[in-house]
Amino acid sequence: MQEPQSRLEKLGSAPDKSWRIFIQGLIGFWLSAAVVWFSLDYAPFYFYIAIVLLIIAFTYAVWGYIGIFANRWLRLKIQREQYSRVFSDKE
C-alpha cells in the first residue's frame, strides 16, 4: 500500500503544470486589468464584470505560484534528507 502524499508533495509534483497555471493567470490578470481600465468610461456593469474576472485571474495565478513554491520547497526538503543521510554515516 502506498503512503498518502502530503499537500506539499501534491502541489509540487508537477512544476510544468504550475508554471503554465501561473502564466495563464498572469496573462488573464493583465487582460482583466486592461478591461477594467477601458471600462471606466462605459457602464458600471462592464467594470464589475472586469473586477470579478480580475479577482479570478489573480487567484488562478496565485494557485500556480503556490505550486511553483511547493516544488522548490519539496526539492529543498529532499536534498536536505539526502545530505543528512550521506553525512550522518561517519564510519
Phi and psi in degrees as a GROMACS rama.xvg file:
@    title "Ramachandran Plot"
@    xaxis  label "Phi"
@    yaxis  label "Psi"
@TYPE xy
-86.3863  143.42  GLN-2
-73.2655  135.938  GLU-3
-64.8462  143.53  PRO-4
-79.9391  147.196  GLN-5
-77.4725  168.197  SER-6
-61.9213  -36.7237  ARG-7
-61.9857  -42.9116  LEU-8
-67.9856  -37.1998  GLU-9
-66.4063  -46.7296  LYS-10
-69.8722  -35.8768  LEU-11
-92.1553  5.53285  GLY-12
-77.7837  -20.0719  SER-13
-130.445  81.2132  ALA-14
-66.6462  -32.2969  PRO-15
-64.6425  -40.6122  ASP-16
-65.4047  -39.6233  LYS-17
-64.788  -41.3815  SER-18
-62.8067  -42.3718  TRP-19
-63.3921  -43.3858  ARG-20
-62.7912  -43.1541  ILE-21
-62.3122  -46.8818  PHE-22
-65.1611  -42.194  ILE-23
-62.663  -41.4903  GLN-24
-65.5602  -38.5826  GLY-25
-66.3138  -42.6957  LEU-26
-64.0477  -43.4127  ILE-27
-62.0497  -38.4052  GLY-28
-62.35  -47.5194  PHE-29
-68.8397  -36.3109  TRP-30
-65.3708  -41.1505  LEU-31
-65.3863  -38.6258  SER-32
-63.0093  -38.3208  ALA-33
-65.9074  -39.9697  ALA-34
-65.434  -38.5016  VAL-35
-60.6076  -46.529  VAL-36
-60.9993  -45.2639  TRP-37
-77.4278  -20.134  PHE-38
-85.5413  -0.81964  SER-39
-64.5288  -27.9319  LEU-40
-87.7726  -7.87257  ASP-41
-108.813  -164.508  TYR-42
-62.8381  145.246  ALA-43
-59.6683  -23.8458  PRO-44
-57.1131  -45.2709  PHE-45
-65.8167  -35.7401  TYR-46
-63.4533  -45.642  PHE-47
-68.6088  -37.5957  TYR-48
-62.2158  -42.625  ILE-49
-65.6536  -37.1097  ALA-50
-64.801  -42.0197  ILE-51
-62.6194  -45.0932  VAL-52
-62.815  -36.7051  LEU-53
-62.6166  -44.3008  LEU-54
-66.2895  -41.1477  ILE-55
-63.9429  -44.8657  ILE-56
-65.2807  -38.9778  ALA-57
-62.734  -44.6819  PHE-58
-62.7915  -40.1524  THR-59
-64.2719  -43.1409  TYR-60
-65.7674  -39.3065  ALA-61
-65.2377  -39.0439  VAL-62
-61.1465  -42.5211  TRP-63
-64.8302  -39.3073  GLY-64
-67.0067  -36.7168  TYR-65
-62.9029  -38.8823  ILE-66
-64.1671  -40.1046  GLY-67
-63.983  -46.1171  ILE-68
-62.8093  -41.041  PHE-69
-63.6709  -37.9643  ALA-70
-63.9642  -43.6936  ASN-71
-67.6562  -38.7267  ARG-72
-65.8613  -40.1735  TRP-73
-64.5992  -42.7078  LEU-74
-62.8043  -39.5649  ARG-75
-64.1715  -41.1338  LEU-76
-63.817  -43.804  LYS-77
-64.8242  -43.6279  ILE-78
-63.7428  -39.2176  GLN-79
-62.9018  -41.9636  ARG-80
-64.6998  -40.0973  GLU-81
-65.6661  -44.3628  GLN-82
-65.6806  -37.51  TYR-83
-67.6491  -34.9063  SER-84
-68.474  -40.7458  ARG-85
-68.6185  -43.8104  VAL-86
-89.4584  -6.96841  PHE-87
-82.3105  -18.7467  SER-88
-82.7771  87.9572  ASP-89
-102.514  82.8898  LYS-90
